[in-house]
Structure formats: structure tokens, C-alpha cells
Amino acid sequence: MGVYNWGQLRMQIQQSVPGLTLDKTDEFLTTRYARVLDHMRWFWLEQTAYVETIAPYRSTTDTVAVTQGSNAIVGTGTNWTSGFNGFKFQAEADGAFYVFTFVDATHATLDRVYEDSTESGLGYSLFKNVYPLPSDCKRVLEVESADDGFPLDELTEMEMGNSVGFRDEIGSPAVYAITPSPESLDGGTTWQIEFFPIPGYAKGYPVRYERSGNAFTGSNTGSSPLPFVSDGVLLSGARADAWADAQNPNQAKLYEMKFLDELATMTRAARRQMGAAKLKPARRYTRHRIRRLLRNTFPRIPN
């Protein structure tokens, strides 16, 4: 179990290796911390959250006018609100979809110019197929269907694009893809989930994920590593790197062995706490058993 905060760990390492710079101390600490967290699937890091989907809006009596080459759209009988910001917009009989931005109850803009022909009196849909994941999500382990509880199939972003094209079908999601959120483009690490088909109803989808650790940034010295990470594993690992950098292979080897011993101790403790988990096939491979059970539950009518 950890006792020291990041600042105290940094000081311990600097005092034990003469001439070690602050930047290298922080680098060695963060590298070893990441190595520990990636060593195995620590059950302490597993978390479940619910992604709450939103039912799509499909026009009934209201319509929209679109102009080829313009990103402005005009509604008739509409009552748009800012709550639709970020929704996907799709005009009737047009496969492409655009990102909607509210202007007022009857005016909005799209994220790019409208590509199809100029029309008015069109039916349309506003829907959401991409949702943010928790900010501490490091890796998604499983996403369950809100309809039957079975795991959805995961696709990469490329597989999603290649297999379903425009992705304009609305129904019960069967697959998902994890992609970086727009905020990640500036160096962040937040993620989002895209469902297909587009969720047709407001429901909660359980997402089991591995949360990220409390990383050392160099400035959050008062914070601490995650409680299950021992001080010994970080101190010995960072010292091994520091002595290797100082061209002292004997000391580096000594502390590397201590690091591996500490890591093995943590691993054994985690496995004891998890218990002897029984291996079982994923639920998607046992659906036939449920169907067979239901089929055999009802009496058969003789010929």
C-alpha cells in the first residue's frame, strides 16, 4: 500500500541518486507507474458506468429547407432548442448526415455546406449516435445491450466505416466503436463511444471499463498514486532507471530485482483478493443455450 505522495516519492529518489535532475526523476516515476498499471488487469481499476442514450427526433408536421452549397437550414413549424446542439442532422432521402448547431427556433447551421440538391418542405431527423465516456476511462472492457444484456460487438473506427457506411439506420445498437473525443486532439486522453444502429430509444447501456490512474504530472506533488500501488515498487523501479542513467549497472540491476519482487508481491495480493475466478465463455457464445432452454420449456404437440 502506498503511503507517500508524489512529492515525497520524488524527494526520496533524488536523495538516493546524486546528480539526478528533477525532469529525469519525474520521467522515471511516471514511466514505472505506467508499467505497473499496465502489468495486469487490476480489478481495483475496473468500473461500470451507464451511457444514457437519447431518443432521436423525427419530424412529423414540421419540415426543413436546405440549400446546396450553404450550411444554413431553415425550419417550418420547428421549435428547435440549444438542446439539439451536437446532434446529427439528416434530411429525408439523403444518406449524408451533418452536425447540427442551434441558432433559433427555426434556424440552424450545419458543420459543413449541404451537399445534395436545394429542397424545401423536407422531413428530417435529429439524432445522437456518439456519446462521451467517463473522463477517467482508460480502456473499455465490455459494453452490454440495454435490451437483452448481452455484450455488443466492438469494431474499430475503420471497421465501422467500412462495414456500415453512412451509419444512418435507427434501431437497437448491435456494435460500437471507441474513438478519441474532439477534446483529445489537443493532447487529452478522453474517449467517446459510437453506437450502430443509432439508438432508437432513451436507454442506459452498461459500460465496464478500466479507469486511468492518478498520473504524476510534475505539478500535482500533493496527490498520491492509487492506493494499491506500493511505494516500494515505484521507488525501486525509478531508482533502477536512475542508476542505469548514471552508468551504474550494478546498482541498476539490484533495484530492478527489487522492483520485480515488489511487483510480484502486488500481483499475488491482487489475485488472492480476486479469488479463484472460474473461466466461462462469453455470453455471446452461449445464447443458443437460452434459446434451446426456451424451446424445450413448452410441450410439443404430437403429430
C-alpha positions in Angstrom: 0.0 0.0 0.0 1.2 3.5 -0.8 1.9 6.0 1.9 3.9 8.7 0.2 2.5 11.4 -2.1 4.2 12.2 -5.5 6.3 14.9 -4.0 7.7 12.7 -1.2 8.4 9.9 -3.7 10.3 12.4 -5.9 12.4 13.6 -2.9 13.2 10.0 -1.8 14.5 9.2 -5.3 16.5 12.4 -5.7 18.2 12.0 -2.4 19.3 8.4 -3.2 20.9 9.1 -6.6 23.4 12.0 -6.7 23.1 14.5 -9.5 19.7 13.3 -10.6 17.7 16.1 -12.2 14.1 16.9 -11.4 13.0 16.2 -15.0 14.5 12.8 -15.1 13.2 11.9 -11.7 9.6 12.8 -12.9 10.2 10.8 -16.1 11.4 7.7 -14.2 8.5 7.9 -11.8 5.8 8.2 -14.4 7.3 5.5 -16.6 7.4 3.0 -13.8 3.9 3.9 -12.6 2.6 3.3 -16.1 4.4 0.0 -16.3 2.8 -1.1 -13.0 -0.7 -0.2 -14.1 -0.2 -2.0 -17.5 1.2 -5.1 -15.9 -2.2 -6.8 -15.5 -5.9 -6.0 -15.3 -6.1 -4.8 -11.7 -9.6 -5.4 -10.5 -9.4 -2.3 -8.4 -9.4 -0.3 -11.6 -12.5 -1.9 -13.1 -15.5 0.3 -13.0 -19.1 0.3 -14.5 -20.8 3.4 -15.8 -24.0 3.9 -17.8 -24.1 5.7 -21.1 -27.6 7.2 -21.3 -28.8 7.4 -24.9 -31.3 9.9 -26.2 -34.2 9.0 -28.5 -34.0 10.5 -31.9 -36.3 13.3 -33.1 -38.1 12.6 -36.3 -40.2 15.3 -37.9 -43.9 14.8 -38.3 -45.6 18.0 -39.4 -42.5 20.3 -39.3 -40.2 20.5 -42.3 -36.8 21.9 -43.3 -35.4 23.8 -46.2 -31.8 23.1 -47.3 -29.7 24.9 -49.9 -26.9 23.2 -51.8 -23.6 24.8 -51.0 -24.8 26.5 -47.9 -24.6 25.4 -44.2 -27.7 27.3 -43.2 -31.0 25.5 -42.8 -34.5 26.9 -42.2 -37.3 25.2 -40.4 -41.1 25.5 -40.9 -43.2 24.6 -37.9 -40.0 23.8 -35.9 -39.3 24.5 -32.3 -35.5 23.9 -32.2 -33.6 24.5 -28.9 -30.0 24.5 -27.9 -30.5 21.0 -26.5 -30.1 19.8 -30.1 -26.6 21.2 -30.3 -24.2 18.5 -31.4 -26.9 16.2 -32.7 -26.6 14.7 -36.2 -29.0 16.1 -38.8 -30.2 14.1 -41.8 -32.7 15.3 -44.4 -35.3 13.0 -45.8 -34.0 10.8 -48.8 -30.4 12.0 -48.2 -27.9 9.5 -46.8 -25.4 12.0 -45.5 -25.6 13.5 -42.1 -24.3 16.7 -40.6 -23.7 18.1 -37.1 -26.5 20.5 -36.1 -25.9 23.8 -34.3 -28.9 25.8 -32.9 -29.4 29.4 -33.9 -33.1 29.9 -33.0 -36.4 28.0 -33.1 -36.5 28.0 -36.9 -32.8 28.5 -37.9 -29.7 26.3 -37.5 -26.3 25.7 -39.1 -24.5 22.6 -40.2 -20.9 21.7 -39.7 -20.3 21.9 -43.5 -22.2 23.0 -46.6 -25.2 21.0 -47.7 -24.1 18.7 -50.5 -27.3 17.5 -52.0 -29.8 19.5 -54.1 -31.7 22.5 -52.9 -35.1 21.5 -51.4 -37.8 22.7 -49.1 -40.6 21.0 -47.2 -38.3 18.1 -46.4 -38.8 15.7 -43.4 -35.7 15.3 -41.3 -34.2 13.5 -38.3 -32.1 14.7 -35.4 -30.2 12.0 -33.5 -27.2 11.2 -31.4 -25.0 8.2 -32.1 -21.8 9.3 -30.3 -21.6 9.8 -26.5 -18.8 10.7 -24.2 -17.3 8.1 -21.9 -16.2 8.9 -18.3 -13.2 11.2 -18.1 -11.2 8.5 -16.2 -11.8 5.8 -18.8 -8.6 4.3 -19.9 -9.8 1.2 -21.7 -13.3 -0.2 -22.4 -13.7 -3.8 -21.4 -17.3 -4.6 -22.4 -20.5 -2.8 -23.4 -23.8 -4.5 -22.7 -27.0 -4.2 -24.7 -29.7 -2.3 -22.9 -32.3 -4.7 -24.5 -31.0 -8.2 -23.6 -27.9 -7.7 -21.5 -25.6 -9.5 -24.0 -22.3 -7.8 -24.9 -22.3 -5.7 -28.0 -19.6 -6.4 -30.6 -16.7 -4.0 -30.8 -15.4 -2.6 -34.1 -12.5 -0.3 -34.8 -13.3 3.1 -36.3 -12.1 1.8 -39.7 -14.2 -1.3 -39.4 -17.3 0.7 -38.5 -16.8 2.9 -41.6 -16.1 0.0 -43.9 -19.0 -2.2 -42.8 -21.9 0.2 -42.2 -21.1 3.2 -44.5 -23.3 6.2 -43.7 -24.5 4.7 -40.4 -28.0 6.1 -40.7 -30.0 3.1 -39.6 -32.0 3.7 -36.4 -32.8 0.8 -34.1 -31.2 -1.3 -31.3 -27.4 -1.0 -31.2 -25.5 -4.2 -32.1 -22.0 -2.9 -32.4 -19.9 0.0 -31.1 -16.6 1.7 -31.7 -14.3 3.6 -29.3 -12.8 6.8 -30.7 -10.9 9.8 -29.2 -13.2 12.7 -28.3 -12.7 16.0 -30.1 -11.0 17.3 -26.9 -8.3 14.6 -27.3 -6.9 16.4 -30.4 -5.2 18.9 -28.1 -3.3 16.1 -26.3 -6.0 14.9 -23.9 -7.0 11.3 -23.3 -10.8 11.4 -23.2 -12.8 8.8 -25.2 -16.2 8.5 -26.8 -18.4 5.7 -27.9 -20.3 5.4 -31.2 -23.3 3.0 -31.4 -24.7 1.4 -34.5 -27.5 1.2 -35.3 -28.3 4.6 -34.0 -30.1 4.2 -30.6 -33.8 4.4 -31.2 -34.8 4.9 -27.6 -33.6 6.6 -24.4 -31.9 3.7 -22.5 -28.9 3.1 -20.3 -26.1 1.0 -21.7 -23.7 -0.5 -19.1 -20.1 0.1 -19.9 -17.4 -1.8 -18.0 -14.1 -0.1 -18.2 -10.6 0.2 -16.7 -10.1 3.6 -15.2 -6.9 5.5 -15.5 -4.6 6.0 -12.6 -3.8 9.3 -10.8 -0.9 10.1 -13.1 2.0 12.3 -11.9 2.2 15.5 -13.9 5.1 17.1 -12.2 2.9 19.7 -10.6 0.4 17.6 -8.6 3.0 16.8 -5.9 0.4 16.8 -3.1 -1.6 14.0 -4.8 -0.7 10.3 -4.4 -0.6 7.2 -6.7 -3.5 4.8 -6.5 -3.7 3.2 -3.0 -3.0 -0.4 -4.2 0.4 0.7 -5.8 3.1 0.2 -3.2 5.7 2.9 -2.5 8.4 0.2 -2.8 7.6 -0.8 -6.4 7.8 2.9 -7.5 10.9 3.8 -5.6 12.8 0.7 -6.6 11.8 1.0 -10.2 12.6 4.7 -10.5 15.9 4.1 -8.8 16.8 1.3 -11.2 16.2 3.7 -14.1 18.1 6.5 -12.4 21.2 4.3 -11.7 21.1 3.0 -15.2 21.1 6.5 -16.5 24.1 7.2 -14.1 26.0 4.4 -15.8 26.0 2.2 -12.7 24.7 -1.2 -13.9 25.3 -3.0 -10.6 23.0 -0.6 -8.7 20.5 -0.6 -11.5 20.4 -4.4 -11.5 19.9 -4.5 -7.8 17.0 -2.1 -7.8 15.4 -3.8 -10.9 15.3 -7.1 -8.9 13.7 -5.2 -6.0 11.1 -3.8 -8.4 10.3 -7.2 -9.9 9.9 -8.7 -6.4 7.6 -5.8 -5.3 5.5 -6.2 -8.5 5.2 -9.9 -7.9 4.0 -9.3 -4.3 1.4 -6.9 -5.6 0.3 -9.3 -8.2 -0.1 -12.2 -5.7 -2.1 -9.9 -3.4 -4.4 -8.9 -6.2 -5.0 -12.5 -7.3 -5.8 -13.6 -3.7 -8.3 -10.8 -3.4 -9.9 -11.6 -6.7 -10.3 -15.2 -5.7 -10.1 -18.2 -7.9 -12.2 -16.9 -10.8 -13.8 -19.6 -12.9 -13.4 -19.5 -16.6 -16.6 -19.3 -18.6 -17.4 -18.5 -22.2 -18.6 -15.0 -23.1 -22.3 -14.7 -23.1 -22.5 -14.2 -26.9 -21.3 -17.8 -27.3 -24.0 -19.2 -25.0 -27.1 -17.5 -26.5 -28.0 -20.8 -28.2 -28.4 -22.4 -24.8 -31.0 -19.9 -23.7 -32.9 -20.4 -27.0 -32.7 -24.2 -26.6 -34.0 -23.9 -23.0 -36.9 -21.8 -24.0 -37.7 -24.1 -26.9 -37.7 -27.2 -24.6 -39.8 -25.4 -22.0 -43.0 -25.7 -24.0 -44.7 -29.0 -24.5 -44.6 -30.4 -28.0 -47.8 -31.2 -29.8 -47.7 -34.7 -31.3 -48.3 -35.2 -35.0 
